[in-house]
């Protein structure tokens, strides 16, 4: 290119840049009220991480994850190790029948045309037959008929829900909340999800490192002789704690994080795939074991039909993800965004 062509091209470039600045936008964004300074995109200020309804804030911290007492089963699958957990929120109670019913009804109203009513009934609706099929020669007919649908059990933990259905519930709950927030012009909240096994154990201990139970050590009765959770105290003895089956939520004292029934009532689904060798495999910061090919998923906390060993904060157990049981429910967690001021806790 000759000198004349170079001069012409340079002149056009100068005119182009000048026109942009005259129009008030600038080639790189100057003139938009920021004085040409790097100030970030406007309209993104004011985020506040509000505590979701029905949840409790669990502060970040470090604890010793693993067995807190003798390894009775000699499984050697849960040796102690120190891990760090980021801040999160957790439901203060297990998801109840009435809360889950809201989800089922909304799915029937909004998603039956796309997912199909058969899918909702077969995959999402609680399996009420668990009260009959889980126990041999057991008169479970009244529980099968009334437990999920009757208002007498509205505030009891939902059961008969498999791991996949719990995940669908969490996704629906996320969409339900954030669609409302969007209509109000607010930023979306993080997703509801199942807690990781490490988060569950950390939350269950309530800040009591190495605690055998959520209320501490080492007994399952208080000083007055009252049971501290809903479980099976002895052979053939289910009613010593005041409940033959599940208990109404908040029937027992919460732990120091304000969480109810972290031991007993119903076992709870966790996000992790179960692997007896996962403890040394996962990282020591927010450890979670993912394996889509593994059908076994972690359950924690023990239930109304379990002995005290399964109520211990360090006891690991599992169930297949497509299994529905009369003694397994769940609760949701949510990641805390940003650094906490401490006021939430």
Secondary structure, 3 states (H helix, E strand, C coil): CCHHHHHHHHHHHHHHHHHHHHCCCCCCCCCCCCCCCCCCCCCCCCCCCCCCCCEEEECCEEEEECCCCCCCCCCCCCCCEEEEECCEEEECCCCEHHHHHHHHHHHHHHCHHHHCHHHHHHHHCCCCCHHHHCCCCCCCHHHHHHCCCCHHHCCEECCCCCHHHHHHHHHHHHHHHHHHHHHCCCCCCCCEEECCHHHHHHHHHCCCCCCCECCECCCCECCCCCECCCCCCECCECHHHCCCCCCECCCCCCCCCCCCCCCCCCEEEEEEECCCCCCCCCCCECCCCCCCCCCEEEEECCCCCCCHHHHCCCCCEEEECCCCCCCEECCEEEECCCCCCCCCC
